[in-house]
Amino acid sequence: MYLLDTDTIIYSLKGNDKVNNNLQSHVDDPMKICVITLMKLYFGAYKSERVAGNLAKVRTIESAFEIIATLSNGRQPIH
């Protein structure tokens, strides 16, 4: 499983070839993002000059990846 961080997602959205090629090489591997990463993306979208377009991108990301929640003590919830 790969846990994608905020920078990786942003670089991918900006068309960084190195990042996109690396992600493509793992297309069959499970990829997830943390709720903290998702909130950083929303924060950045709301602060951007193109709010509507960037929010649409974040919502697409949110629907495409499993979002991993965290507890206040930093531990993962037990499923």
Backbone as a chain_set.jsonl record, in Angstrom:
{"seq": "MYLLDTDTIIYSLKGNDKVNNNLQSHVDDPMKICVITLMKLYFGAYKSERVAGNLAKVRTIESAFEIIATLSNGRQPIH", "coords": {"N": [[0.832, -1.171, 0.0], [0.453, 2.239, -0.758], [0.816, 5.327, 0.748], [-0.115, 8.357, -0.102], [1.38, 11.55, -0.035], [0.783, 15.096, 0.542], [2.434, 16.753, -1.092], [3.152, 14.994, -3.193], [0.68, 14.587, -4.455], [0.043, 17.215, -5.245], [2.222, 17.82, -6.962], [1.697, 15.935, -8.925], [-0.792, 16.849, -9.892], [0.079, 19.199, -11.031], [1.4, 18.274, -13.188], [3.945, 17.071, -13.051], [6.354, 15.197, -14.507], [8.127, 13.209, -13.507], [6.976, 12.459, -11.047], [4.419, 11.656, -11.934], [5.115, 9.521, -13.655], [6.221, 7.769, -11.794], [3.97, 7.252, -10.159], [2.355, 6.046, -12.098], [3.793, 3.7, -12.526], [3.052, 2.268, -10.375], [0.404, 1.736, -10.596], [-1.216, -0.502, -10.247], [-1.012, -1.037, -7.601], [-2.335, -0.673, -4.276], [-3.372, 2.584, -3.365], [-3.61, 5.196, -1.046], [-4.884, 8.036, 0.812], [-4.284, 10.187, 3.586], [-6.554, 11.643, 5.933], [-5.628, 14.083, 6.824], [-3.966, 14.968, 4.754], [-5.951, 15.273, 2.808], [-7.423, 17.389, 3.945], [-5.488, 19.406, 3.859], [-5.301, 19.744, 1.107], [-7.894, 20.714, 0.549], [-7.77, 23.105, 2.015], [-5.742, 24.473, 0.631], [-7.031, 24.702, -1.861], [-9.185, 26.409, -1.264], [-7.783, 28.71, -0.684], [-6.696, 29.423, -3.055], [-6.442, 31.053, -6.303], [-8.169, 30.053, -8.166], [-10.672, 28.881, -7.07], [-13.087, 27.325, -7.471], [-12.397, 25.524, -9.597], [-10.186, 24.193, -8.455], [-11.328, 23.092, -6.173], [-12.991, 21.24, -7.378], [-11.088, 19.463, -8.384], [-10.001, 18.489, -5.984], [-12.225, 17.225, -4.886], [-12.556, 15.203, -6.756], [-10.225, 13.733, -6.291], [-10.765, 12.971, -3.667], [-12.892, 11.215, -4.06], [-11.65, 9.256, -5.516], [-9.701, 7.959, -4.022], [-9.148, 5.878, -1.156], [-9.736, 7.203, 2.005], [-7.796, 7.596, 4.808], [-8.488, 7.672, 8.171], [-7.482, 9.394, 11.164], [-6.876, 9.14, 14.673], [-7.187, 11.241, 17.586], [-4.991, 10.685, 19.162], [-3.145, 9.933, 17.346], [-3.141, 7.323, 16.527], [-4.259, 4.624, 14.453], [-7.705, 3.889, 13.775], [-9.34, 0.918, 14.954], [-10.519, -1.597, 12.904]], "CA": [[0.0, 0.0, 0.0], [1.161, 3.51, -0.797], [0.126, 6.452, 1.365], [0.359, 9.519, -0.843], [1.418, 12.786, 0.752], [0.256, 16.281, -0.116], [3.333, 17.19, -2.164], [3.039, 14.07, -4.319], [-0.577, 14.864, -5.158], [0.151, 18.531, -5.881], [3.131, 17.694, -8.102], [0.986, 15.186, -9.956], [-1.786, 17.749, -10.481], [0.796, 20.205, -11.825], [1.961, 17.611, -14.357], [5.337, 16.679, -12.872], [6.548, 13.92, -15.204], [8.785, 12.222, -12.648], [5.971, 11.973, -10.089], [3.374, 10.924, -12.654], [5.671, 8.244, -14.107], [6.341, 6.904, -10.615], [2.615, 6.81, -9.814], [1.908, 5.127, -13.145], [4.462, 2.411, -12.353], [2.405, 1.594, -9.243], [-1.033, 1.872, -10.816], [-1.909, -1.697, -9.762], [-0.832, -1.126, -6.15], [-3.293, 0.17, -3.555], [-2.922, 3.919, -2.953], [-4.552, 5.843, -0.144], [-4.418, 9.302, 1.372], [-4.684, 10.453, 4.966], [-7.512, 12.738, 6.058], [-4.86, 15.319, 6.985], [-3.599, 15.352, 3.393], [-7.171, 15.761, 2.165], [-7.75, 18.711, 4.484], [-4.499, 20.341, 3.313], [-5.697, 20.018, -0.269], [-9.057, 21.609, 0.609], [-7.288, 24.405, 2.484], [-5.06, 25.098, -0.496], [-8.009, 25.039, -2.895], [-9.931, 27.585, -0.829], [-6.883, 29.88, -0.679], [-6.17, 29.62, -4.402], [-7.132, 32.014, -7.169], [-9.189, 29.319, -8.925], [-11.294, 28.079, -6.022], [-14.048, 26.335, -7.997], [-11.682, 24.481, -10.332], [-9.345, 23.41, -7.552], [-12.219, 22.276, -5.333], [-13.424, 20.107, -8.209], [-9.977, 18.507, -8.408], [-9.894, 17.856, -4.663], [-13.367, 16.303, -4.755], [-12.242, 14.039, -7.584], [-9.233, 12.971, -5.534], [-11.452, 12.394, -2.507], [-13.709, 10.071, -4.482], [-10.809, 8.248, -6.169], [-8.825, 7.272, -3.071], [-9.618, 5.607, 0.198], [-9.223, 8.189, 2.953], [-7.461, 6.976, 6.088], [-8.738, 8.557, 9.304], [-6.566, 9.292, 12.305], [-7.452, 9.48, 15.966], [-6.486, 12.365, 18.197], [-3.723, 10.23, 19.715], [-2.279, 9.571, 16.243], [-3.256, 5.898, 16.197], [-5.299, 4.259, 13.503], [-8.838, 3.199, 14.391], [-9.397, -0.538, 14.751], [-11.678, -1.94, 12.05]], "C": [[0.884, 1.243, 0.0], [0.268, 4.588, -0.197], [0.696, 7.716, 0.729], [0.326, 10.767, 0.035], [0.952, 13.968, -0.101], [1.13, 16.711, -1.287], [3.226, 16.293, -3.393], [1.788, 14.365, -5.128], [-0.501, 16.198, -5.888], [1.07, 18.477, -7.096], [2.461, 16.95, -9.256], [-0.037, 16.077, -10.661], [-1.138, 18.806, -11.37], [1.518, 19.595, -13.023], [3.424, 17.236, -14.256], [5.548, 15.278, -13.448], [7.147, 12.847, -14.312], [7.778, 11.609, -11.663], [4.918, 11.146, -10.814], [3.877, 9.581, -13.186], [5.801, 7.267, -12.952], [4.965, 6.378, -10.198], [2.099, 5.791, -10.83], [2.551, 3.753, -12.99], [3.869, 1.607, -11.198], [0.877, 1.596, -9.373], [-1.83, 0.666, -10.293], [-1.775, -1.893, -8.256], [-1.871, -0.247, -5.454], [-2.66, 1.484, -3.116], [-4.02, 4.561, -2.127], [-4.005, 7.207, 0.246], [-4.99, 9.455, 2.775], [-5.656, 11.636, 4.974], [-6.793, 14.081, 6.218], [-4.416, 15.844, 5.62], [-4.809, 15.922, 2.669], [-7.524, 17.161, 2.651], [-6.755, 19.771, 4.008], [-4.843, 20.72, 1.874], [-6.91, 20.947, -0.317], [-8.634, 23.015, 1.028], [-6.62, 25.164, 1.34], [-6.016, 25.521, -1.598], [-8.779, 26.298, -2.528], [-9.079, 28.852, -0.828], [-6.386, 30.23, -2.084], [-6.973, 30.667, -5.174], [-8.258, 31.364, -7.959], [-9.894, 28.335, -7.993], [-12.174, 26.98, -6.607], [-13.34, 25.186, -8.718], [-10.844, 23.599, -9.434], [-10.184, 22.572, -6.594], [-12.714, 21.06, -6.108], [-12.334, 19.04, -8.269], [-9.862, 17.763, -7.083], [-11.04, 16.865, -4.468], [-13.164, 15.046, -5.592], [-11.24, 13.134, -6.877], [-9.897, 12.259, -4.361], [-12.28, 11.172, -2.902], [-12.871, 8.941, -5.077], [-9.986, 7.407, -5.201], [-9.557, 6.962, -1.773], [-8.942, 6.616, 1.127], [-9.009, 7.498, 4.292], [-7.656, 8.002, 7.194], [-7.651, 8.379, 10.355], [-7.326, 9.662, 13.576], [-6.648, 10.606, 16.576], [-5.152, 11.958, 18.813], [-2.756, 9.76, 18.629], [-2.347, 8.113, 15.854], [-4.394, 5.684, 15.225], [-6.462, 3.61, 14.23], [-8.803, 1.716, 14.071], [-10.669, -0.841, 13.97], [-12.157, -3.329, 12.367]], "O": [[1.919, 1.292, 0.665], [-0.89, 4.74, -0.587], [1.838, 8.097, 0.987], [-0.643, 11.004, 0.757], [0.757, 13.841, -1.31], [0.613, 17.004, -2.365], [3.212, 16.79, -4.519], [1.836, 14.388, -6.358], [-0.938, 16.298, -7.035], [0.739, 19.025, -8.147], [2.643, 17.302, -10.422], [-0.136, 16.059, -11.888], [-1.738, 19.254, -12.347], [2.172, 20.306, -13.786], [4.089, 17.095, -15.282], [4.995, 14.3, -12.946], [6.717, 11.694, -14.356], [7.74, 10.393, -11.476], [4.562, 10.058, -10.362], [3.134, 8.6, -13.168], [5.527, 6.077, -13.104], [4.816, 5.189, -9.916], [1.481, 4.793, -10.459], [1.917, 2.742, -13.292], [4.146, 0.416, -11.054], [0.158, 1.473, -8.381], [-2.999, 0.811, -9.936], [-2.364, -2.819, -7.697], [-2.247, 0.802, -5.976], [-1.558, 1.502, -2.568], [-5.202, 4.482, -2.463], [-2.827, 7.502, 0.043], [-6.048, 8.914, 3.095], [-5.579, 12.518, 4.12], [-7.312, 15.11, 5.786], [-4.488, 17.047, 5.368], [-4.704, 16.944, 1.991], [-7.884, 18.025, 1.851], [-7.141, 20.917, 3.779], [-4.695, 21.875, 1.475], [-6.951, 21.868, -1.133], [-9.094, 24.002, 0.454], [-6.897, 26.342, 1.112], [-5.838, 26.577, -2.205], [-9.004, 27.16, -3.378], [-9.612, 29.954, -0.959], [-5.717, 31.247, -2.262], [-8.041, 31.1, -4.741], [-9.197, 32.042, -8.377], [-9.735, 27.12, -8.113], [-12.008, 25.811, -6.258], [-13.644, 24.017, -8.48], [-10.794, 22.384, -9.627], [-9.793, 21.459, -6.24], [-12.84, 19.972, -5.546], [-12.629, 17.846, -8.21], [-9.649, 16.551, -7.061], [-10.83, 15.776, -3.934], [-13.556, 13.953, -5.184], [-11.393, 11.913, -6.868], [-9.624, 11.088, -4.097], [-12.352, 10.201, -2.148], [-13.324, 7.798, -5.138], [-9.613, 6.277, -5.517], [-10.46, 7.687, -1.355], [-7.736, 6.848, 1.044], [-9.928, 6.89, 4.842], [-7.058, 9.078, 7.16], [-6.99, 7.343, 10.419], [-8.302, 10.412, 13.535], [-5.539, 10.893, 16.126], [-4.268, 12.799, 18.971], [-1.677, 9.251, 18.934], [-1.659, 7.702, 14.919], [-5.356, 6.45, 15.177], [-6.257, 2.865, 15.189], [-8.29, 1.312, 13.027], [-11.757, -0.395, 14.333], [-13.117, -3.804, 11.761]]}, "num_chains": 1, "name": "protein.A"}
